[in-house]
Amino acid sequence: MPKRFFQTAHALRSPHLPVGSWIAIAAVLICAGAAGAHGQTIEISHHEMKPTRLNLFVGTTVHFLNTVAMGGGHVVVDAGGTIKSPPLAKPGDEWHYTFDEEGEFEIFIAQHPKAKARIRVVPK
């Protein structure tokens, strides 16, 4: 290997952290990147959506995660009538939606209209 590679690798090593610590740090960073790949997650239950407010950039995909059983399923909709999820009936059922336009979106669960969230989408 070129000498420059070894110099760079040597510069990245720290006498204060053992190799195992560097491996743990790398694992955390990889997992954090994978968890954030879809953007924010909104958890759905009978009486609420969490978080209740999101600020996003255009093109961000939001992950909706159902946390409780619901006969017939929870359906996520928006006040403007442009967003509608399939029924999310079982805990762990999920749906993704990409916000391709800027604006304010008030979303709620069709079966529980008081369970809502406001999403603000701005240009990048």
C-alpha positions as CSV (number, residue, x, y, z in Angstrom):
1,M,0.0,0.0,0.0
2,P,1.2,3.6,-0.6
3,K,3.0,5.3,2.2
4,R,0.4,8.0,2.3
5,F,-2.4,5.5,3.2
6,F,-0.4,4.4,6.3
7,Q,0.3,8.0,7.3
8,T,-3.4,8.8,7.1
9,A,-4.4,5.7,9.0
10,H,-1.7,6.5,11.6
11,A,-3.1,10.0,12.0
12,L,-6.6,8.7,12.7
13,R,-5.4,6.6,15.6
14,S,-5.5,8.1,19.0
15,P,-3.3,6.9,21.9
16,H,-6.3,7.7,24.2
17,L,-8.8,5.3,22.7
18,P,-8.3,1.6,22.2
19,V,-9.3,0.0,18.9
20,G,-12.5,-1.5,20.4
21,S,-13.7,2.1,21.2
22,W,-13.2,3.1,17.5
23,I,-15.1,0.1,16.4
24,A,-18.0,0.9,18.8
25,I,-18.0,4.6,17.6
26,A,-18.1,3.4,13.9
27,A,-21.0,1.0,14.7
28,V,-23.0,3.8,16.3
29,L,-22.5,6.1,13.4
30,I,-23.5,3.4,10.9
31,C,-26.7,2.6,12.9
32,A,-27.6,6.3,13.2
33,G,-27.2,6.7,9.5
34,A,-29.4,3.7,8.7
35,A,-32.1,4.8,11.2
36,G,-32.3,8.3,9.7
37,A,-32.5,7.1,6.1
38,H,-36.3,7.6,5.9
39,G,-36.5,10.8,7.7
40,Q,-38.7,11.4,10.7
41,T,-41.0,8.9,12.3
42,I,-44.5,9.7,13.5
43,E,-45.9,7.1,15.9
44,I,-49.7,6.5,15.7
45,S,-52.0,5.4,18.5
46,H,-55.7,5.8,19.1
47,H,-55.5,9.2,20.7
48,E,-52.4,10.9,19.4
49,M,-49.6,11.1,16.8
50,K,-46.1,11.8,18.1
51,P,-44.5,14.1,17.4
52,T,-47.3,16.6,16.8
53,R,-45.1,19.0,14.8
54,L,-42.5,18.5,12.2
55,N,-40.4,20.9,10.1
56,L,-39.1,19.2,6.9
57,F,-37.3,20.0,3.7
58,V,-39.1,19.2,0.4
59,G,-38.3,15.6,-0.6
60,T,-38.2,14.3,2.9
61,T,-39.9,10.9,3.5
62,V,-41.8,10.5,6.8
63,H,-42.3,7.1,8.3
64,F,-45.7,6.5,10.0
65,L,-45.6,3.7,12.5
66,N,-48.7,2.2,14.1
67,T,-48.2,1.3,17.7
68,V,-51.6,-0.2,18.7
69,A,-54.1,-2.8,17.3
70,M,-57.0,-1.2,15.5
71,G,-59.8,-3.3,13.9
72,G,-60.1,-2.0,10.3
73,G,-56.8,-0.1,10.7
74,H,-55.8,3.5,11.3
75,V,-55.9,5.6,8.2
76,V,-53.6,8.7,8.0
77,V,-55.1,11.5,6.0
78,D,-54.6,15.2,5.6
79,A,-57.1,18.1,5.8
80,G,-56.6,18.9,2.1
81,G,-57.5,15.4,0.9
82,T,-54.3,14.7,-0.9
83,I,-52.7,12.2,1.6
84,K,-54.3,8.9,2.5
85,S,-52.5,5.8,3.9
86,P,-53.6,2.2,3.6
87,P,-55.2,0.9,6.9
88,L,-52.6,0.3,9.6
89,A,-54.2,-2.4,11.8
90,K,-51.4,-4.1,13.7
91,P,-48.7,-2.8,16.0
92,G,-45.7,-2.4,13.7
93,D,-47.6,-1.7,10.5
94,E,-46.0,1.1,8.7
95,W,-46.4,3.5,5.8
96,H,-44.0,6.0,4.2
97,Y,-45.0,9.3,2.5
98,T,-42.6,11.7,0.7
99,F,-43.5,15.4,1.0
100,D,-42.6,16.7,-2.5
101,E,-44.2,20.1,-2.2
102,E,-43.7,22.9,0.3
103,G,-46.5,24.0,2.5
104,E,-48.3,23.3,5.8
105,F,-50.0,19.9,6.1
106,E,-52.4,19.1,8.9
107,I,-52.5,15.3,9.1
108,F,-54.7,13.2,11.3
109,I,-56.1,9.7,11.9
110,A,-59.4,9.4,10.0
111,Q,-60.9,7.3,12.8
112,H,-59.6,9.6,15.6
113,P,-59.7,13.2,14.1
114,K,-58.3,14.7,17.3
115,A,-55.1,12.7,16.9
116,K,-53.2,15.0,14.6
117,A,-49.9,16.5,13.6
118,R,-48.8,19.6,11.7
119,I,-46.1,19.3,9.1
120,R,-44.3,22.3,7.7
121,V,-42.4,21.6,4.5
122,V,-39.8,24.2,3.2
123,P,-37.5,24.3,0.2
124,K,-34.0,23.0,0.5
